[in-house]
Amino acid sequence: MAGTEAARKIIRFGVIGCGLMGKEFASAAARWCHLSDVNFEPRIIAACDANASATSWFEQAVPSVKYVYTDYKDLLENPEVDAVYCAVPHHLHERIYIDIIRAGKHLLGEKPFGIDQEANRQILSEMKARPDVIVRSSSEFPFFPGAMQITKWVNEGRFGRIIEVEAGFWHSSDLDPRKPINWKRRIATNGEYGCMGDLGLHVLHLPMRYGWHPRNVRALLSKVVEERPDGNGGMAPCETWDNAILACDVRTADQSFPMVLSTKRIAPGHANTWFIRIQGTKLSAEFSTKNPKQVASLPYEPGGSQAWHVADVPYQSAYGTITGGIFEFGFSDSILQMWAAFCDEVANGKDGMLQPFHCATPEEAAGSHALFTAALESHATGQTVNVIGG
Ligand SMILES: NC(=O)c1ccc[n+]([C@@H]2O[C@H](COP(=O)([O-])OP(=O)(O)OC[C@H]3O[C@@H](n4cnc5c(N)ncnc54)[C@H](O)[C@@H]3O)[C@@H](O)[C@H]2O)c1
């Protein structure tokens, strides 16, 4: 019966923050029939945004929405809501995530999971009081089939001794100085981390999952566009870091290697490029959303040739779908797969999940905060700084 409506656990969701990402969830939930053989399904019954025009989209586009609020506390009092997706600006993460956890609702929050390390610590401390509540962070890129292939090779120990790792997430729309200012360019709403807080957990998610915790960091942070149109005919200062390059020293139980992470808002030509490159003595491999269906690999044996193989990866996702293996996987597919992983964990528990790759954990987010906090100090002092608390 798995996969039929009768056998499915329906998880009733409230969405807090009905902007860009809130709508992405609504879209993923609306095409749940894309997934095959899952015994769970989200149903968005409530939507909340401080701005009423944002919730009106939900009222029109999501027929299952029965409740609309402008104050998230009203949504949390609704006993019909089992779980919440919260996608609001970073300065609101701490207060709202804590209230969601206290209300006993499962939470998929957005990165960076608190505007700074202290806010992140407060959220994690609240979680300890409610172990019955499942709390995860959004981070969808590891669900691309090419990224999953790399994770499989890491888990199989195929790389040999790791020589070097490079991972990044690059955008370019901020190259246009005419792009108006928004909350993501202001310290009060986005945080001191700037582009690291915005993009960094995406980059660190797989290294953290592999146990590749940076021990120290030398960071180079840059501001490229100093001011932007304020929407009222004037100009406003851009306060946050545009680009960050973090050179890290990783030590695992049996290896040490350099890892270079970069988060860039201004990387000319890159619209939404997430990538990971691993060089090893037995295997090197690369995946980038720039070429979303290709994985490059270079297996090596001493004395053998050093030839890169570039192969199209089939549409082979964590959760089965109706899509044929010859078709391409894209951003919205990765969002759908991430949502399947979260709902799977809520419905079946961590140990009962239909596949093993769970969403990013708050502890992995805490690791990213430890790195970004050290990176700010490194940039300010010009020194290599130890990463503490990850
Ligand atoms: N996973 C991803 O790929 C991804 C991509 C973009 C953004 N994000 C993250 O998602 C979060 C939201 O970003 P976004 O791009 O959707 O922003 P957005 O500005 O498009 O949407 C945020 C929404 O929150 C609402 N809001 C503000 N204060 C509120 C309050 N007190 N109560 C209820 N709603 C309130 C705003 O009115 C707005 O509609 C951030 O944490 C961001 O880092 C994740």
The ligand as a Gaussian input file, in Angstrom:
#p B3LYP/6-31G(d) Opt

LIG

0 1
 N       17.760000      26.891000       0.985000
 C       17.976000      27.817000       0.072000
 O       18.398000      27.532000      -1.049000
 C       17.704000      29.255000       0.388000
 C       17.639000      30.216000      -0.631000
 C       17.335000      31.545000      -0.292000
 C       17.134000      31.902000       1.047000
 N       17.228000      30.941000       2.015000
 C       17.014000      31.279000       3.449000
 O       15.601000      31.349000       3.662000
 C       15.316000      32.365000       4.645000
 C       14.362000      33.365000       4.014000
 O       14.944000      33.859000       2.825000
 P       14.052000      34.270000       1.576000
 O       14.984000      34.431000       0.425000
 O       12.880000      33.357000       1.443000
 O       13.582000      35.722000       2.066000
 P       12.339000      36.597000       1.572000
 O       12.696000      37.988000       1.937000
 O       11.978000      36.268000       0.172000
 O       11.148000      36.053000       2.512000
 C       11.139000      36.258000       3.901000
 C        9.696000      36.458000       4.323000
 O        9.661000      36.555000       5.760000
 C        8.637000      37.493000       6.070000
 N        8.758000      37.956000       7.439000
 C        9.561000      38.913000       7.943000
 N        9.343000      39.064000       9.266000
 C        8.397000      38.149000       9.612000
 C        7.769000      37.823000      10.837000
 N        8.061000      38.434000      11.996000
 N        6.811000      36.852000      10.828000
 C        6.485000      36.229000       9.676000
 N        7.065000      36.510000       8.472000
 C        8.013000      37.455000       8.451000
 C        8.825000      38.584000       5.040000
 O        7.677000      39.422000       4.924000
 C        9.095000      37.761000       3.777000
 O        7.896000      37.485000       3.060000
 C       16.662000      32.938000       5.078000
 O       17.094000      32.267000       6.236000
 C       17.581000      32.612000       3.907000
 O       18.943000      32.484000       4.273000
 C       17.487000      29.631000       1.705000

